[in-house]
Amino acid sequence: MQQQFVHPAILQHFMNAGDLYTSETEVLGATIRHLAAHQGQVTNKAIIIHLIKQLECTDDVVQQDILRQTLELVVSHTPDDLHI
């Protein structure tokens, strides 16, 4: 399967949201920085997996809500895989 890098629609959506998704934008930014530093590339799949792992590791309900909302936004703006 071909690796897809972060789809521009995801980044554009977060950038255009203004203050609506401030916490989610911070989480996405931290995730992208972490993945770039540790994996050298950032893909939609890597972002989704990282957010799921973060959800599993926290007991803070507020942080879980922010992570869940970020995950939902990323998934909703990630194009489906092409099946060839």
N, C-alpha and C positions, 0 to 999 in steps of 0.2 A: 504494500500500500504506500502511496506517495505521501510524504510529509507535507502538510499545508501550514504555511506561516499564518500569523494572526491576520484574519480577514479585516480589511479596512473598515467595513461597516461597523464592526465592534468598536474600534477606536473612535470612529466618527460619532457614533451614538453617545459614547461617554463624554466626548468633548463638547457636544452640542447640548448636553443635559444641564449644563450650568450647575447650580447648587442642588439640584434635585437628587443627584447620586454622589454627593461629596464623599461619603464613607466608602461607597462601592468603588469609586474612582481611585481612592487611596489604596484599597485592597488590590484592585487590578494592577495599579502601578507597581506596588510592592511585589506582586506575583511575577510580573514581567521582568523586573529587575533581578529577582531571585533566579528565575529560570535562565535568563541571559548569562548570569554570573556562573551558575552551576552546570548548565547544560550547553551553553554556547548558542542555542537557538530557542526561539519561542514559537510554539505552534498552538493552535486552538485546542488541540487534544491535550497538550502539556498543561495549558492553563486550567482546563476542566479537571484533569486528574489532580493537579496541585490544590485546587479549591476544595475538591472532595476530601482529600487527605487532611486539609486544614479543618474542615467541618468535623471530621472524625476525631480530631485531637483536642478540640476545645469543649469545655463545659460551660463557658460563658454564653448565656442565651442571647445576649445582645450581639456578641460577635458572631454567633451562629446565624442569626437573622441577616446580618450584613453579608456574611459569606454566602448564604443561600440566595439572597437577592442578586449578588454579583454573579453567581453561578447561573442563575436563571437568565440573566441578561446576556451573558456570554453564549449560552446554549441557544437562546432564541435568535442570536445574530450570527451564528455559525452555519454556513451552508452545509447541506447534507453531502455526504461522500458520494462521489460518482461511482456507480457500479458498472463496470465494463465487462 
